[in-house]
Amino acid sequence: MPSTVIRHFWYDADTRAMDVLFVSGRRYRYHDVPEETYREMRQAFSKGEFFNANIRDRYRHTRED
């Protein structure tokens, strides 16, 4: 199901960083995210709901401009 909040997200296994691009155009990098969490988000029916419950406010993040 397409997300109404998240446009795209990708993961770098070498750095354990997950970048999330929101429909607003803002992009954030979430640090030290386990690869399993990324895989679970890929499988989640609602990406936004999964993100809010499992990533947001759980991992250090930086805004990427």
PDB file of N, H, CA, C and O in Angstrom:
ATOM      1  N   MET A   1       0.846  -1.182   0.000  1.00  0.00           N
ATOM      2  CA  MET A   1       0.000   0.000   0.000  1.00  0.00           C
ATOM      3  C   MET A   1       0.891   1.246   0.000  1.00  0.00           C
ATOM      4  O   MET A   1       1.785   1.347   0.841  1.00  0.00           O
ATOM      5  N   PRO A   2       0.683   2.175  -0.893  1.00  0.00           N
ATOM      6  CA  PRO A   2       1.468   3.404  -0.906  1.00  0.00           C
ATOM      7  C   PRO A   2       1.220   4.209   0.368  1.00  0.00           C
ATOM      8  O   PRO A   2       0.098   4.271   0.870  1.00  0.00           O
ATOM      9  N   SER A   3       2.261   4.809   0.869  1.00  0.00           N
ATOM     10  H   SER A   3       3.173   4.758   0.461  1.00  0.00           H
ATOM     11  CA  SER A   3       2.142   5.605   2.090  1.00  0.00           C
ATOM     12  C   SER A   3       1.729   7.024   1.739  1.00  0.00           C
ATOM     13  O   SER A   3       2.125   7.559   0.703  1.00  0.00           O
ATOM     14  N   THR A   4       0.942   7.619   2.595  1.00  0.00           N
ATOM     15  H   THR A   4       0.621   7.184   3.437  1.00  0.00           H
ATOM     16  CA  THR A   4       0.556   9.007   2.397  1.00  0.00           C
ATOM     17  C   THR A   4       1.557   9.950   3.050  1.00  0.00           C
ATOM     18  O   THR A   4       1.471  11.165   2.869  1.00  0.00           O
ATOM     19  N   VAL A   5       2.508   9.402   3.809  1.00  0.00           N
ATOM     20  H   VAL A   5       2.578   8.415   3.956  1.00  0.00           H
ATOM     21  CA  VAL A   5       3.487  10.208   4.528  1.00  0.00           C
ATOM     22  C   VAL A   5       4.905   9.973   4.027  1.00  0.00           C
ATOM     23  O   VAL A   5       5.696  10.912   3.931  1.00  0.00           O
ATOM     24  N   ILE A   6       5.228   8.733   3.708  1.00  0.00           N
ATOM     25  H   ILE A   6       4.586   7.970   3.785  1.00  0.00           H
ATOM     26  CA  ILE A   6       6.588   8.367   3.314  1.00  0.00           C
ATOM     27  C   ILE A   6       6.633   8.145   1.803  1.00  0.00           C
ATOM     28  O   ILE A   6       5.918   7.300   1.263  1.00  0.00           O
ATOM     29  N   ARG A   7       7.476   8.907   1.143  1.00  0.00           N
ATOM     30  H   ARG A   7       8.056   9.593   1.582  1.00  0.00           H
ATOM     31  CA  ARG A   7       7.613   8.769  -0.310  1.00  0.00           C
ATOM     32  C   ARG A   7       8.536   7.598  -0.659  1.00  0.00           C
ATOM     33  O   ARG A   7       8.241   6.804  -1.552  1.00  0.00           O
ATOM     34  N   HIS A   8       9.657   7.507   0.061  1.00  0.00           N
ATOM     35  H   HIS A   8       9.897   8.152   0.787  1.00  0.00           H
ATOM     36  CA  HIS A   8      10.641   6.467  -0.245  1.00  0.00           C
ATOM     37  C   HIS A   8      11.545   6.274   0.966  1.00  0.00           C
ATOM     38  O   HIS A   8      11.731   7.193   1.763  1.00  0.00           O
ATOM     39  N   PHE A   9      12.102   5.080   1.098  1.00  0.00           N
ATOM     40  H   PHE A   9      11.951   4.334   0.450  1.00  0.00           H
ATOM     41  CA  PHE A   9      13.091   4.843   2.146  1.00  0.00           C
ATOM     42  C   PHE A   9      14.067   3.797   1.653  1.00  0.00           C
ATOM     43  O   PHE A   9      13.710   2.927   0.859  1.00  0.00           O
ATOM     44  N   TRP A  10      15.288   3.883   2.119  1.00  0.00           N
ATOM     45  H   TRP A  10      15.578   4.591   2.764  1.00  0.00           H
ATOM     46  CA  TRP A  10      16.321   2.931   1.710  1.00  0.00           C
ATOM     47  C   TRP A  10      17.288   2.742   2.866  1.00  0.00           C
ATOM     48  O   TRP A  10      17.305   3.517   3.822  1.00  0.00           O
ATOM     49  N   TYR A  11      18.093   1.691   2.755  1.00  0.00           N
ATOM     50  H   TYR A  11      18.079   1.062   1.979  1.00  0.00           H
ATOM     51  CA  TYR A  11      18.944   1.253   3.862  1.00  0.00           C
ATOM     52  C   TYR A  11      20.352   0.971   3.379  1.00  0.00           C
ATOM     53  O   TYR A  11      20.546   0.418   2.296  1.00  0.00           O
ATOM     54  N   ASP A  12      21.341   1.353   4.188  1.00  0.00           N
ATOM     55  H   ASP A  12      21.183   1.802   5.067  1.00  0.00           H
ATOM     56  CA  ASP A  12      22.742   1.054   3.924  1.00  0.00           C
ATOM     57  C   ASP A  12      23.224   0.105   5.020  1.00  0.00           C
ATOM     58  O   ASP A  12      23.432   0.520   6.160  1.00  0.00           O
ATOM     59  N   ALA A  13      23.398  -1.161   4.671  1.00  0.00           N
ATOM     60  H   ALA A  13      23.229  -1.497   3.745  1.00  0.00           H
ATOM     61  CA  ALA A  13      23.776  -2.182   5.653  1.00  0.00           C
ATOM     62  C   ALA A  13      25.164  -1.937   6.227  1.00  0.00           C
ATOM     63  O   ALA A  13      25.425  -2.293   7.376  1.00  0.00           O
ATOM     64  N   ASP A  14      26.061  -1.334   5.448  1.00  0.00           N
ATOM     65  H   ASP A  14      25.849  -1.045   4.515  1.00  0.00           H
ATOM     66  CA  ASP A  14      27.419  -1.084   5.941  1.00  0.00           C
ATOM     67  C   ASP A  14      27.433  -0.093   7.100  1.00  0.00           C
ATOM     68  O   ASP A  14      28.201  -0.252   8.049  1.00  0.00           O
ATOM     69  N   THR A  15      26.585   0.926   7.023  1.00  0.00           N
ATOM     70  H   THR A  15      25.962   1.056   6.252  1.00  0.00           H
ATOM     71  CA  THR A  15      26.558   1.959   8.061  1.00  0.00           C
ATOM     72  C   THR A  15      25.364   1.815   9.005  1.00  0.00           C
ATOM     73  O   THR A  15      25.253   2.541   9.993  1.00  0.00           O
ATOM     74  N   ARG A  16      24.472   0.871   8.692  1.00  0.00           N
ATOM     75  H   ARG A  16      24.562   0.281   7.890  1.00  0.00           H
ATOM     76  CA  ARG A  16      23.239   0.664   9.466  1.00  0.00           C
ATOM     77  C   ARG A  16      22.397   1.940   9.520  1.00  0.00           C
ATOM     78  O   ARG A  16      21.783   2.259  10.539  1.00  0.00           O
ATOM     79  N   ALA A  17      22.386   2.653   8.403  1.00  0.00           N
ATOM     80  H   ALA A  17      22.885   2.394   7.576  1.00  0.00           H
ATOM     81  CA  ALA A  17      21.625   3.902   8.312  1.00  0.00           C
ATOM     82  C   ALA A  17      20.430   3.703   7.386  1.00  0.00           C
ATOM     83  O   ALA A  17      20.541   3.087   6.327  1.00  0.00           O
ATOM     84  N   MET A  18      19.303   4.230   7.802  1.00  0.00           N
ATOM     85  H   MET A  18      19.213   4.730   8.663  1.00  0.00           H
ATOM     86  CA  MET A  18      18.104   4.181   6.972  1.00  0.00           C
ATOM     87  C   MET A  18      17.683   5.612   6.678  1.00  0.00           C
ATOM     88  O   MET A  18      17.446   6.400   7.594  1.00  0.00           O
ATOM     89  N   ASP A  19      17.593   5.940   5.400  1.00  0.00           N
ATOM     90  H   ASP A  19      17.786   5.300   4.656  1.00  0.00           H
ATOM     91  CA  ASP A  19      17.133   7.252   4.973  1.00  0.00           C
ATOM     92  C   ASP A  19      15.648   7.164   4.663  1.00  0.00           C
ATOM     93  O   ASP A  19      15.175   6.213   4.042  1.00  0.00           O
ATOM     94  N   VAL A  20      14.933   8.176   5.111  1.00  0.00           N
ATOM     95  H   VAL A  20      15.318   8.949   5.616  1.00  0.00           H
ATOM     96  CA  VAL A  20      13.495   8.237   4.871  1.00  0.00           C
ATOM     97  C   VAL A  20      13.189   9.580   4.217  1.00  0.00           C
ATOM     98  O   VAL A  20      13.504  10.637   4.763  1.00  0.00           O
ATOM     99  N   LEU A  21      12.575   9.525   3.049  1.00  0.00           N
ATOM    100  H   LEU A  21      12.318   8.666   2.605  1.00  0.00           H
ATOM    101  CA  LEU A  21      12.139  10.715   2.333  1.00  0.00           C
ATOM    102  C   LEU A  21      10.629  10.813   2.499  1.00  0.00           C
ATOM    103  O   LEU A  21       9.886   9.914   2.105  1.00  0.00           O
ATOM    104  N   PHE A  22      10.195  11.906   3.084  1.00  0.00           N
ATOM    105  H   PHE A  22      10.799  12.636   3.405  1.00  0.00           H
ATOM    106  CA  PHE A  22       8.771  12.117   3.331  1.00  0.00           C
ATOM    107  C   PHE A  22       8.133  12.859   2.166  1.00  0.00           C
ATOM    108  O   PHE A  22       8.831  13.512   1.390  1.00  0.00           O
ATOM    109  N   VAL A  23       6.829  12.768   2.038  1.00  0.00           N
ATOM    110  H   VAL A  23       6.262  12.238   2.668  1.00  0.00           H
ATOM    111  CA  VAL A  23       6.143  13.444   0.939  1.00  0.00           C
ATOM    112  C   VAL A  23       6.314  14.959   1.022  1.00  0.00           C
ATOM    113  O   VAL A  23       6.151  15.657   0.021  1.00  0.00           O
ATOM    114  N   SER A  24       6.636  15.461   2.193  1.00  0.00           N
ATOM    115  H   SER A  24       6.768  14.894   3.006  1.00  0.00           H
ATOM    116  CA  SER A  24       6.888  16.896   2.370  1.00  0.00           C
ATOM    117  C   SER A  24       8.177  17.336   1.679  1.00  0.00           C
ATOM    118  O   SER A  24       8.410  18.528   1.482  1.00  0.00           O
ATOM    119  N   GLY A  25       9.022  16.347   1.308  1.00  0.00           N
ATOM    120  H   GLY A  25       8.833  15.378   1.468  1.00  0.00           H
ATOM    121  CA  GLY A  25      10.305  16.650   0.704  1.00  0.00           C
ATOM    122  C   GLY A  25      11.460  16.580   1.692  1.00  0.00           C
ATOM    123  O   GLY A  25      12.623  16.595   1.289  1.00  0.00           O
ATOM    124  N   ARG A  26      11.153  16.505   2.964  1.00  0.00           N
ATOM    125  H   ARG A  26      10.208  16.493   3.291  1.00  0.00           H
ATOM    126  CA  ARG A  26      12.207  16.395   3.975  1.00  0.00           C
ATOM    127  C   ARG A  26      12.766  14.981   3.996  1.00  0.00           C
ATOM    128  O   ARG A  26      12.048  13.995   3.828  1.00  0.00           O
ATOM    129  N   ARG A  27      14.091  14.919   4.212  1.00  0.00           N
ATOM    130  H   ARG A  27      14.674  15.719   4.349  1.00  0.00           H
ATOM    131  CA  ARG A  27      14.754  13.624   4.271  1.00  0.00           C
ATOM    132  C   ARG A  27      15.530  13.522   5.576  1.00  0.00           C
ATOM    133  O   ARG A  27      16.251  14.443   5.959  1.00  0.00           O
ATOM    134  N   TYR A  28      15.372  12.401   6.246  1.00  0.00           N
ATOM    135  H   TYR A  28      14.785  11.653   5.935  1.00  0.00           H
ATOM    136  CA  TYR A  28      16.057  12.157   7.498  1.00  0.00           C
ATOM    137  C   TYR A  28      16.833  10.858   7.420  1.00  0.00           C
ATOM    138  O   TYR A  28      16.423   9.908   6.752  1.00  0.00           O
ATOM    139  N   ARG A  29      17.968  10.833   8.117  1.00  0.00           N
ATOM    140  H   ARG A  29      18.300  11.604   8.659  1.00  0.00           H
ATOM    141  CA  ARG A  29      18.767   9.611   8.235  1.00  0.00           C
ATOM    142  C   ARG A  29      18.641   9.111   9.674  1.00  0.00           C
ATOM    143  O   ARG A  29      18.906   9.844  10.627  1.00  0.00           O
ATOM    144  N   TYR A  30      18.236   7.867   9.809  1.00  0.00           N
ATOM    145  H   TYR A  30      18.021   7.272   9.035  1.00  0.00           H
ATOM    146  CA  TYR A  30      18.110   7.222  11.110  1.00  0.00           C
ATOM    147  C   TYR A  30      19.310   6.301  11.279  1.00  0.00           C
ATOM    148  O   TYR A  30      19.592   5.461  10.424  1.00  0.00           O
ATOM    149  N   HIS A  31      20.018   6.474  12.403  1.00  0.00           N
ATOM    150  H   HIS A  31      19.789   7.157  13.098  1.00  0.00           H
ATOM    151  CA  HIS A  31      21.294   5.818  12.630  1.00  0.00           C
ATOM    152  C   HIS A  31      21.150   4.557  13.480  1.00  0.00           C
ATOM    153  O   HIS A  31      20.295   4.478  14.362  1.00  0.00           O
ATOM    154  N   ASP A  32      22.009   3.571  13.195  1.00  0.00           N
ATOM    155  H   ASP A  32      22.704   3.635  12.479  1.00  0.00           H
ATOM    156  CA  ASP A  32      22.078   2.317  13.956  1.00  0.00           C
ATOM    157  C   ASP A  32      20.775   1.528  13.927  1.00  0.00           C
ATOM    158  O   ASP A  32      20.388   0.908  14.917  1.00  0.00           O
ATOM    159  N   VAL A  33      20.113   1.557  12.789  1.00  0.00           N
ATOM    160  H   VAL A  33      20.427   2.060  11.984  1.00  0.00           H
ATOM    161  CA  VAL A  33      18.876   0.798  12.611  1.00  0.00           C
ATOM    162  C   VAL A  33      19.245  -0.634  12.203  1.00  0.00           C
ATOM    163  O   VAL A  33      19.960  -0.830  11.221  1.00  0.00           O
ATOM    164  N   PRO A  34      18.768  -1.622  12.943  1.00  0.00           N
ATOM    165  CA  PRO A  34      19.062  -3.007  12.545  1.00  0.00           C
ATOM    166  C   PRO A  34      18.453  -3.331  11.181  1.00  0.00           C
ATOM    167  O   PRO A  34      17.369  -2.856  10.843  1.00  0.00           O
ATOM    168  N   GLU A  35      19.159  -4.135  10.414  1.00  0.00           N
ATOM    169  H   GLU A  35      20.040  -4.521  10.689  1.00  0.00           H
ATOM    170  CA  GLU A  35      18.664  -4.503   9.089  1.00  0.00           C
ATOM    171  C   GLU A  35      17.309  -5.197   9.177  1.00  0.00           C
ATOM    172  O   GLU A  35      16.470  -5.037   8.290  1.00  0.00           O
ATOM    173  N   GLU A  36      17.097  -5.951  10.222  1.00  0.00           N
ATOM    174  H   GLU A  36      17.778  -6.080  10.942  1.00  0.00           H
ATOM    175  CA  GLU A  36      15.817  -6.638  10.411  1.00  0.00           C
ATOM    176  C   GLU A  36      14.660  -5.637  10.510  1.00  0.00           C
ATOM    177  O   GLU A  36      13.573  -5.885   9.989  1.00  0.00           O
ATOM    178  N   THR A  37      14.898  -4.518  11.174  1.00  0.00           N
ATOM    179  H   THR A  37      15.781  -4.316  11.597  1.00  0.00           H
ATOM    180  CA  THR A  37      13.861  -3.479  11.278  1.00  0.00           C
ATOM    181  C   THR A  37      13.530  -2.926   9.901  1.00  0.00           C
ATOM    182  O   THR A  37      12.362  -2.721   9.572  1.00  0.00           O
ATOM    183  N   TYR A  38      14.560  -2.687   9.095  1.00  0.00           N
ATOM    184  H   TYR A  38      15.509  -2.854   9.362  1.00  0.00           H
ATOM    185  CA  TYR A  38      14.336  -2.224   7.716  1.00  0.00           C
ATOM    186  C   TYR A  38      13.512  -3.247   6.930  1.00  0.00           C
ATOM    187  O   TYR A  38      12.564  -2.885   6.233  1.00  0.00           O
ATOM    188  N   ARG A  39      13.879  -4.516   7.047  1.00  0.00           N
ATOM    189  H   ARG A  39      14.649  -4.810   7.613  1.00  0.00           H
ATOM    190  CA  ARG A  39      13.136  -5.562   6.317  1.00  0.00           C
ATOM    191  C   ARG A  39      11.681  -5.634   6.781  1.00  0.00           C
ATOM    192  O   ARG A  39      10.773  -5.823   5.972  1.00  0.00           O
ATOM    193  N   GLU A  40      11.469  -5.484   8.077  1.00  0.00           N
ATOM    194  H   GLU A  40      12.207  -5.330   8.735  1.00  0.00           H
ATOM    195  CA  GLU A  40      10.099  -5.507   8.601  1.00  0.00           C
ATOM    196  C   GLU A  40       9.296  -4.333   8.061  1.00  0.00           C
ATOM    197  O   GLU A  40       8.112  -4.476   7.759  1.00  0.00           O
ATOM    198  N   MET A  41       9.934  -3.172   7.939  1.00  0.00           N
ATOM    199  H   MET A  41      10.897  -3.055   8.184  1.00  0.00           H
ATOM    200  CA  MET A  41       9.221  -2.013   7.389  1.00  0.00           C
ATOM    201  C   MET A  41       8.858  -2.257   5.930  1.00  0.00           C
ATOM    202  O   MET A  41       7.770  -1.887   5.490  1.00  0.00           O
ATOM    203  N   ARG A  42       9.765  -2.877   5.176  1.00  0.00           N
ATOM    204  H   ARG A  42      10.649  -3.177   5.533  1.00  0.00           H
ATOM    205  CA  ARG A  42       9.464  -3.194   3.771  1.00  0.00           C
ATOM    206  C   ARG A  42       8.239  -4.099   3.661  1.00  0.00           C
ATOM    207  O   ARG A  42       7.460  -3.979   2.715  1.00  0.00           O
ATOM    208  N   GLN A  43       8.070  -4.995   4.615  1.00  0.00           N
ATOM    209  H   GLN A  43       8.703  -5.092   5.383  1.00  0.00           H
ATOM    210  CA  GLN A  43       6.961  -5.941   4.588  1.00  0.00           C
ATOM    211  C   GLN A  43       5.670  -5.387   5.194  1.00  0.00           C
ATOM    212  O   GLN A  43       4.594  -5.947   4.987  1.00  0.00           O
ATOM    213  N   ALA A  44       5.778  -4.297   5.934  1.00  0.00           N
ATOM    214  H   ALA A  44       6.653  -3.842   6.102  1.00  0.00           H
ATOM    215  CA  ALA A  44       4.615  -3.749   6.640  1.00  0.00           C
ATOM    216  C   ALA A  44       3.548  -3.256   5.663  1.00  0.00           C
ATOM    217  O   ALA A  44       3.862  -2.671   4.627  1.00  0.00           O
ATOM    218  N   PHE A  45       2.296  -3.500   6.005  1.00  0.00           N
ATOM    219  H   PHE A  45       2.041  -3.976   6.847  1.00  0.00           H
ATOM    220  CA  PHE A  45       1.192  -3.023   5.180  1.00  0.00           C
ATOM    221  C   PHE A  45       1.168  -1.490   5.171  1.00  0.00           C
ATOM    222  O   PHE A  45       1.037  -0.868   4.117  1.00  0.00           O
ATOM    223  N   SER A  46       1.297  -0.895   6.358  1.00  0.00           N
ATOM    224  H   SER A  46       1.404  -1.401   7.214  1.00  0.00           H
ATOM    225  CA  SER A  46       1.316   0.556   6.473  1.00  0.00           C
ATOM    226  C   SER A  46       2.716   1.001   6.869  1.00  0.00           C
ATOM    227  O   SER A  46       3.128   0.821   8.015  1.00  0.00           O
ATOM    228  N   LYS A  47       3.438   1.574   5.934  1.00  0.00           N
ATOM    229  H   LYS A  47       3.104   1.720   5.003  1.00  0.00           H
ATOM    230  CA  LYS A  47       4.804   2.026   6.200  1.00  0.00           C
ATOM    231  C   LYS A  47       4.827   3.130   7.259  1.00  0.00           C
ATOM    232  O   LYS A  47       5.678   3.124   8.148  1.00  0.00           O
ATOM    233  N   GLY A  48       3.900   4.065   7.161  1.00  0.00           N
ATOM    234  H   GLY A  48       3.208   4.070   6.438  1.00  0.00           H
ATOM    235  CA  GLY A  48       3.838   5.167   8.123  1.00  0.00           C
ATOM    236  C   GLY A  48       3.538   4.683   9.528  1.00  0.00           C
ATOM    237  O   GLY A  48       4.144   5.151  10.491  1.00  0.00           O
ATOM    238  N   GLU A  49       2.619   3.760   9.651  1.00  0.00           N
ATOM    239  H   GLU A  49       2.127   3.379   8.868  1.00  0.00           H
ATOM    240  CA  GLU A  49       2.271   3.209  10.961  1.00  0.00           C
ATOM    241  C   GLU A  49       3.460   2.448  11.549  1.00  0.00           C
ATOM    242  O   GLU A  49       3.761   2.589  12.734  1.00  0.00           O
ATOM    243  N   PHE A  50       4.127   1.655  10.738  1.00  0.00           N
ATOM    244  H   PHE A  50       3.883   1.541   9.775  1.00  0.00           H
ATOM    245  CA  PHE A  50       5.303   0.923  11.205  1.00  0.00           C
ATOM    246  C   PHE A  50       6.393   1.907  11.622  1.00  0.00           C
ATOM    247  O   PHE A  50       7.010   1.744  12.674  1.00  0.00           O
ATOM    248  N   PHE A  51       6.628   2.920  10.804  1.00  0.00           N
ATOM    249  H   PHE A  51       6.126   3.052   9.949  1.00  0.00           H
ATOM    250  CA  PHE A  51       7.642   3.923  11.104  1.00  0.00           C
ATOM    251  C   PHE A  51       7.352   4.590  12.449  1.00  0.00           C
ATOM    252  O   PHE A  51       8.244   4.706  13.290  1.00  0.00           O
ATOM    253  N   ASN A  52       6.133   5.018  12.648  1.00  0.00           N
ATOM    254  H   ASN A  52       5.409   4.923  11.965  1.00  0.00           H
ATOM    255  CA  ASN A  52       5.778   5.694  13.901  1.00  0.00           C
ATOM    256  C   ASN A  52       5.939   4.794  15.118  1.00  0.00           C
ATOM    257  O   ASN A  52       6.354   5.262  16.178  1.00  0.00           O
ATOM    258  N   ALA A  53       5.623   3.532  14.987  1.00  0.00           N
ATOM    259  H   ALA A  53       5.286   3.152  14.126  1.00  0.00           H
ATOM    260  CA  ALA A  53       5.668   2.606  16.121  1.00  0.00           C
ATOM    261  C   ALA A  53       7.059   2.054  16.388  1.00  0.00           C
ATOM    262  O   ALA A  53       7.366   1.694  17.525  1.00  0.00           O
ATOM    263  N   ASN A  54       7.909   1.978  15.366  1.00  0.00           N
ATOM    264  H   ASN A  54       7.660   2.270  14.443  1.00  0.00           H
ATOM    265  CA  ASN A  54       9.160   1.239  15.519  1.00  0.00           C
ATOM    266  C   ASN A  54      10.448   2.006  15.219  1.00  0.00           C
ATOM    267  O   ASN A  54      11.535   1.534  15.552  1.00  0.00           O
ATOM    268  N   ILE A  55      10.340   3.173  14.600  1.00  0.00           N
ATOM    269  H   ILE A  55       9.456   3.556  14.330  1.00  0.00           H
ATOM    270  CA  ILE A  55      11.558   3.891  14.222  1.00  0.00           C
ATOM    271  C   ILE A  55      11.573   5.309  14.788  1.00  0.00           C
ATOM    272  O   ILE A  55      12.530   5.712  15.449  1.00  0.00           O
ATOM    273  N   ARG A  56      10.541   6.036  14.533  1.00  0.00           N
ATOM    274  H   ARG A  56       9.764   5.708  13.996  1.00  0.00           H
ATOM    275  CA  ARG A  56      10.457   7.423  15.011  1.00  0.00           C
ATOM    276  C   ARG A  56      10.607   7.444  16.525  1.00  0.00           C
ATOM    277  O   ARG A  56       9.980   6.650  17.227  1.00  0.00           O
ATOM    278  N   ASP A  57      11.417   8.330  17.015  1.00  0.00           N
ATOM    279  H   ASP A  57      11.926   8.974  16.444  1.00  0.00           H
ATOM    280  CA  ASP A  57      11.677   8.507  18.454  1.00  0.00           C
ATOM    281  C   ASP A  57      12.409   7.329  19.095  1.00  0.00           C
ATOM    282  O   ASP A  57      12.564   7.299  20.316  1.00  0.00           O
ATOM    283  N   ARG A  58      12.862   6.359  18.298  1.00  0.00           N
ATOM    284  H   ARG A  58      12.736   6.384  17.306  1.00  0.00           H
ATOM    285  CA  ARG A  58      13.624   5.229  18.848  1.00  0.00           C
ATOM    286  C   ARG A  58      15.086   5.254  18.417  1.00  0.00           C
ATOM    287  O   ARG A  58      15.949   4.687  19.087  1.00  0.00           O
ATOM    288  N   TYR A  59      15.355   5.912  17.298  1.00  0.00           N
ATOM    289  H   TYR A  59      14.654   6.372  16.753  1.00  0.00           H
ATOM    290  CA  TYR A  59      16.715   5.944  16.768  1.00  0.00           C
ATOM    291  C   TYR A  59      17.159   7.389  16.587  1.00  0.00           C
ATOM    292  O   TYR A  59      16.366   8.258  16.224  1.00  0.00           O
ATOM    293  N   ARG A  60      18.419   7.626  16.843  1.00  0.00           N
ATOM    294  H   ARG A  60      19.063   6.920  17.138  1.00  0.00           H
ATOM    295  CA  ARG A  60      18.986   8.953  16.620  1.00  0.00           C
ATOM    296  C   ARG A  60      18.834   9.273  15.131  1.00  0.00           C
ATOM    297  O   ARG A  60      18.979   8.395  14.280  1.00  0.00           O
ATOM    298  N   HIS A  61      18.546  10.519  14.834  1.00  0.00           N
ATOM    299  H   HIS A  61      18.428  11.232  15.525  1.00  0.00           H
ATOM    300  CA  HIS A  61      18.363  10.882  13.430  1.00  0.00           C
ATOM    301  C   HIS A  61      18.957  12.269  13.158  1.00  0.00           C
ATOM    302  O   HIS A  61      19.131  13.091  14.057  1.00  0.00           O
ATOM    303  N   THR A  62      19.255  12.483  11.889  1.00  0.00           N
ATOM    304  H   THR A  62      19.113  11.815  11.158  1.00  0.00           H
ATOM    305  CA  THR A  62      19.722  13.784  11.426  1.00  0.00           C
ATOM    306  C   THR A  62      18.930  14.133  10.181  1.00  0.00           C
ATOM    307  O   THR A  62      18.536  13.267   9.400  1.00  0.00           O
ATOM    308  N   ARG A  63      18.712  15.422  10.022  1.00  0.00           N
ATOM    309  H   ARG A  63      19.032  16.126  10.656  1.00  0.00           H
ATOM    310  CA  ARG A  63      18.022  15.893   8.822  1.00  0.00           C
ATOM    311  C   ARG A  63      19.047  16.030   7.710  1.00  0.00           C
ATOM    312  O   ARG A  63      20.115  16.609   7.910  1.00  0.00           O
ATOM    313  N   GLU A  64      18.726  15.505   6.553  1.00  0.00           N
ATOM    314  H   GLU A  64      17.858  15.035   6.391  1.00  0.00           H
ATOM    315  CA  GLU A  64      19.596  15.546   5.387  1.00  0.00           C
ATOM    316  C   GLU A  64      18.985  16.526   4.389  1.00  0.00           C
ATOM    317  O   GLU A  64      17.855  16.334   3.941  1.00  0.00           O
ATOM    318  N   ASP A  65      19.718  17.559   4.046  1.00  0.00           N
ATOM    319  H   ASP A  65      20.637  17.715   4.410  1.00  0.00           H
ATOM    320  CA  ASP A  65      19.198  18.551   3.090  1.00  0.00           C
ATOM    321  C   ASP A  65      19.924  18.475   1.777  1.00  0.00           C
ATOM    322  O   ASP A  65      19.618  19.234   0.857  1.00  0.00           O
TER     323      ASP A  65
END
